[in-house]
């Protein structure tokens, strides 16, 4: 089956524009239509695995025309986006009943998905920026969807810092166009290979790092995230932490660094530094939190550090030693952790939404003993907590183990030690969640609460099953079709241009 690449953008965009019409016939019709759209995208993402294609929009050949590129890395990201968005949309059927204007929520949600899919597939840097802005603008509105003081303040802060990141990225795009005469990624890469980096392009690369670093909320660019993630509705928190910061931040950054400019020793060290700083700072800040969702938000910063560390370590090995075997292992660990984190952190935010909907609070000191009243929520939260802490045989264990092995094989013993140390800190913070949320004595004011049933439980149980089963991605069959092609895109580096132009 040849997957039509424009469908990844056209389906959510088209559905978003049709929803106001169908909403007049009832919220149920609009909800069903939105869920069918996300399920369709999941089917297309699964069908796209193993495919590599270039689609020229309007039959205009590159570099004059706009193109969409499907390769191993974009295919992996599309799969992660589709899994998380389908689960979050399913969860929102019941959860969003407590809000008004549900049709507007569904429209904004699908616009955000369309933007992320466009970023994953875009073959030129200007349209990458356009799709990035579509997803960003929708996410700004969704963070403030509750329209309370906390939500609006967090949304405004997110919008201001996100806009600053967008300005950096747009300036970088202008500098790249001025120095290479092209916006197509493959032709920009080819031009840089021919003439090398000048001061303008070097400055553009620095702007890209800062801009995408803000979108990814890497330390020290993370100030917006601890407010935005807790304030958003739970399905949106799951989308923001699970996949949005990875798509608009990490994916875009590594695509630009590895496939357009080419990885260097200094850039490898910079990515390692950003990864380690995010890991340690995020873990320490998370341990001290008593707001359930705020703890998860800081934990997202820490876990994203693992992804950037693995990819940066692989890039450093390529640039310094040229040892593709150990570089591939490090990048594999980073990309596998990206997919793992998308699943288990989305699940954790959904479980926090279930707890908040039942108890009316996010403060862990006001909870306790909820295992008795919310058994399914407790079970799924425990599975996700074990996965994020790296306890075998859950998914997070395997990606962290690969990162430790890669660091040791590359003689970065201190990096391996930091990975293990941060994992222990992560275990402590999630033991804290279990102790104060689900164990202990049930407060008097929570004696009558009940488990949220229906689609909310289906979404949580589905993601919990993936946390258990995702280790199977390392089996030879699945790894060769899902993970290895994504790793090869980054290890090939600037060969990206020849691969795209030759498709």
N, C-alpha and C positions, 0 to 999 in steps of 0.2 A: 504494500500500500504506500503510494507516494503522498505524503502529507502536504496539503496546500499551506505554505508558510503564512500567507496573509490571514488565514483563518484564526491564528493565535491572537491577532489584534482585532480582526473584523467581528468575531463572535462576541467578545465582551463589549466592544464599542457599540455594535448594532443592538445588542440586548439592552445596554444602558439607555440608549435613546428610545427604545420601544417601551421600556418599563413604565414611564408616566402614562402611556396610553392604556396599557393593561391594568395599571393600578386603579383606574376608574372602575374596573369591573370587580375589584376586590383585592385586598392584600394577599390573599392566598394564591391568586393567579400570578401576581408579580413574583411572589416568593418561589413558586414552582418554576417559573421561567428562568429566574436567576440561578437556581440550583441546577437546572438542565444545562445552562451555559457553562458553569464550572465543571460539571461532570463531562461535558463534551470536550472541554479543554484537557481534562485528565486523560480521556481516551486518545486524543490526538497526540499528547505528550508521550504516552506509552508507545503509540505507533511510530513516533519519530525516532525512537531509540535505534542507534546503528546507522542512521541516514546522515549523509553530508550533501548539502545542496546550496546553490546560490539562486535566489529568485530575483529577477530584474523587474522592478515595478514599472508598468507601462511599456515594457519591452525596450526601454532605453538602456543601452549597454553602459557598463561602468567604464570610466569614471564619471561620465556625464550624468548618468541616471542614478536613481536610488536603488539599493539592493538590500535584501535580507539574506543572512548567512546562517545556515544550520550546520554546526559541526559538533564534535563530541562535548565541548564545554557548554555551548548553548543548549544542547539537548538535555544535559544533566540538570541545568538550571531550570529549564521549562518543566521538567518532571517534578522538581522540588516545589516550584511555584504552584503547579496544578494540584499536587497532593495537599499542600497547606490550605490553598484557597477553597478547595472542595470541602475539606473538613471544617474550616471556619464558616463557610456559607451554610453548611448543614447545622452547625451549632447555633448560628444566628436565628434560625427559624423560630425557636422558642425564646432565646435570650433577648432578642430585640423587641419582643412584645412589650417590654417595660418602657420603651421609648416611643415617641410619636414620629411621624414622617418616615415610616419604614421604607417606602418606595425611594425616597431620596438616599437613604442609607445604601440600598441595593445598587442604585445608579453609581454612587461614589465608589462603592466597593469594586464594581466591575470596571470602572475607569482606572482604578489603581491597578487591577490585574492586567488590563490592556497595556498600560504604561510599562509595567514590569516585563511583560512578554515582548514588547517592542524593544526595550533595552537589551534583552537577551539575544534578539535576532538582528538588531541593526548592524548594517555593514559600513555605515559612515558615522563619523563622530558628531556631526550636527544633528542628525536624526536621533542618535543616542541621547543627546541633550534634550531634544523635544519630547521623546518618550519619558525620559527621566522627570521632566517637569510635569507631564500629565500625571504620573504616579505621585509625585511630590504634592501637587496641588490638591489632589483627592485625599491624600493622607492628612494634610493640614486640616481639612474640613472634618474628616472622620475623627481625629483626635479630640476636637471640640464639639463632637456631636451631641453630648449631653447638655451643652449650653449652661452648665453651672460655672461658678467662679473658677474653680480649680481647673476644669476642662478648658475654658477659654484662655486662661493664663498660660497653660501648658501649650495649647495650640498656637498662641501668638509667639511664644518663645521659640517653638519649633519652626514656625514660619520664618521668623527673622533670621535665625541661624541657618536654616535650610536655604533661604534666599541668598545669604552670603556665600554659601557653598556653590550655589548655582551660578552666581556672578563669577567666581573664580573659574569654574568650568567653562563658562561662555568665553571669558577672556582667553583661556588656554586654547579653545577651539579657534578663535580668531587669529591667535599667534601661529598656530599650526598651519592654518590656511594661508596666511601671509608668507610663511617660509617655505611651504611645499607646493602651493597652488592647487591643492586638492583637499577634499573632505572625506574621500573614500579611504577607509582604514588600510586596505591592501596597498593602494597607491601611495599613501602617506608613508607606510612602512618601506616601500620600495624606494621612495625618494630619500628617506633618511639613510637607508643602506648605501645609496649611491654617493651622497654628499656628506654624510655624517651629521653629528649634532653641532649646531652653532649656539650662540648665547640665547637667541630667541626661543629655540626649541627646548633648550635646557630650562629656561624660565617657564615655558609652557608646561613642561613635565612637573616642575615644582608646584605650579598652580593646580594641576590635575591631582597631585597627591593631597594637597590641602582640601580641595573641593570634594573629592571622593572620600577623604578621611572624615569630613563633616557629615556626609551622607551616611557613612558607615558607623559613625559615633565611636571611632577609635579614640583612645586617650592620646593626646589632650583635647580632642575635638568633640567630646562626648556630652557637653553641658546640657543639651536639649533632651537627651534620651531619658534620664531618670524621672523627668516630669511628664513627658509625653506618653510613655508606655503605661504607667499606672492610671493616667487620667482617661485614656481611650476605653471604649467598650471592649470587653474581653475578646471578641473575635478579631477586632482591629489590633489589639495588643499582640495577639497571636500572629497576625500578618506582619506587623511592624518588626517584631523581634525574630519571628521565624524566617521571614524571607525578604522583606523590603530592604532592610539595611544591608543585606548580602547582595541583592541585585543592584541597587543604586550605588552602593559603596564598594564592596569587595570585588564583585564580578567586574564592574566597569574599570576599577583600578588595575586589576591584574590583566585584563584584556589590553588596556592601554600600555602598561609597563612591559609585558612579555611579548605581545604580538605586534605592537606598533613601534615603540621606541627601542625595544630590546633590553633584556635584563643586564645589569652591571653589578660589579661587586658592591659599590656604594649603595645602590638601590636595594640589593639583597640585605645588606646590613640595616638599612632604614626600615624595611619591612619587618625584619626580626625585632628591632628595637620597639616599633609600634606594637607588634604582637605581644612581646613580653610585658611591656608597660601596661597594655590593656588587660592582660591576664591577671597580673598581680594587683593592680589598682582596683579593678572591677571586683575581684574576689574579696579584698579587704573591706571595700565599701559595702558589699552585699552582706557580709557577716553581721554588721552592726544594725541592719534595718529591721524594723518591726512591722512595717507596712508590707503585706504579702507581695503585692504586685511590684512595689519598689525594689524589694529584694530580688525578684526575678529580673527586673530591668538592669540592675547592676550586674547580675549574673550573666546577662546577655553580652555585656561589654567584655567580661572575662572570657566567655566561651568564644566570642568572635576573635579574641586574641590568638586562640589556638589555630584558627583557620589561617590568619595572616602570618603567624609564625611558621607554620608548615610550608606555605607557599613561598615565603621569603627565604627559608632555609634551603628549599629546593633551588630557588633562583640563585642564591649565593654559591651553592655547590656547582651549578652549571657555569656561572661566570668565572669562578675561581679555579675549579679543578676539571670541569668538563666531564665529571663522572655521572652519566645519565642514570645509572642503576640506582645510586643512593638519592640522587635528585628526584627521580620518579617516585621513590618510596616516600620521601618527605612531602611532595606535592600530593600524592595519593592520600596520605594521612590528613592533609589540610582540606582537600576537597571532600573526602569521606566525612570528616567532622562537620563540614558545612551542611551536608545533607542530613547527617544525624541531628545536628543542632536545630535545623529547620523543623524536624519532626518532634523531638522531645521538648523543646522550648515552647513550641506552639501548644503542645498538650498541657504543659505546666500553666500557661496563661489561660487556657480553657478551663482547667480545673480551678484556678483562682477565681474565674468568673462564676463558676458553679457555686463555689463557697460563698462569694460575695452576694450572689443572688439569693442564697438561702439564709445567710446570717445578717445581711445588710451592712457589713463592715469588712474592711481590709486589714484591720489591726489584729495582729496575731495574739496580742496580750488579752484581747477581748474574746478569744476563741478557746478551744480545748474540747477534747472528747468527741469530736465530730465523726470519728470513725464509726460510732454507733448509729448516727443519723444519716451519714453520707457514705455508705460502704463502697459504692462503685467509684465515687469521686476520690475517696481515699486510696483505693486500689490503683486507679490510673495515675494518681499523683505519685504514689510510691514507685511505680514502674518508671515514670519519667524521671523522678529524683535519682533512682539507681542508675539510669542511663546517663544523666548529666554528670553524676559523680564518678562515672567510669567503673562501675561494679560489673564484673562478668556474670552472665554472658550477654548483658544488654549492649545496645549498639555503641554507646559512647566509649565503652571499654576498648573496643577494637580500634577505633580511630586514634585514641590516645596511645594505645600500645604501639601502633605503627609510627606515630610521631616520636615516641621514646626510642624505638629501635633505630629510626633514621638518624636521630640526633647522636646516638651512641656510635653508629657506624661511621658517621662523618666526624667523630672525635669531638663533638660538642657536648661533653659530659655535663657541663654546667647547665646547658639548656634542658637536657633530660631531667636533671635534678629539679629545676624550676617547674617543669611540667608535672612531675610527681607531687611536688609541694603544693601547687595550686589545686591539684585534684583532691588532696587532703583537705584544703580549705573549702573546696566545693562540697565535699562530703559533710563537713561540719555545718555549713549553712543549711543544707537540706535535711540534716538530722534535726536542726532547730525548727524547720518547718513542720516536720512530723511530730515533734514533741509538743509544740505550742498550738498547732492547728488541729491535729487529729487524736492525740493522746491526752491523758490527764482527765480531769473532771469536767463534765459538760456544765456550762453556766446555766443559771436558772432561766435567763431570758431566751435561751436557745433550746429549751426542752421540747418545743412543738414544731421545730423545723423539719422539713422533709426533703428527700432527694429529688433533684430536678430530673425528670424522665424524658422519654421520647428522643428527639433528634439530638439533644445535647449529649445524652449518654452514648448514642451511636457514634457520634463524632469522637468522643473521648476514648471509647473502647477501640475504635479503629486505629487511632494513632498509637494507643498503648500496644496493640498487636504489632505495629510496625517497629516500635522500640525493641521488641523482642526478636523480631524476624530480620531486621536489617543487617545483622551480621552475615546473613547469607549473600549479601552483595559481594563479599570477598571470595565466594566460590568461583572457580575458573570460568564457568559459563556466564554468570551475571557480571563478574568483574570485567571480562573481555568486551562485553557489549555496552556496559553502562559507565564504569569508572575509568578503565584504561584509555578509551578515546578522549575523555576530558583531560586526563593527565598528559596525553601525547600532544594536545593542542598547546599546552604551556611549555613542554619540553622542546617542541619544535620551534618555539619562539618566533622570530621574524620570518620563518618559512611560511607563516600564515599568509603572507602576500602571494607567494607562488602558488600555494594551495587554493586560495580563493580565485585568483586570476585564471588558474588552470582548470577550475571546475566547469 
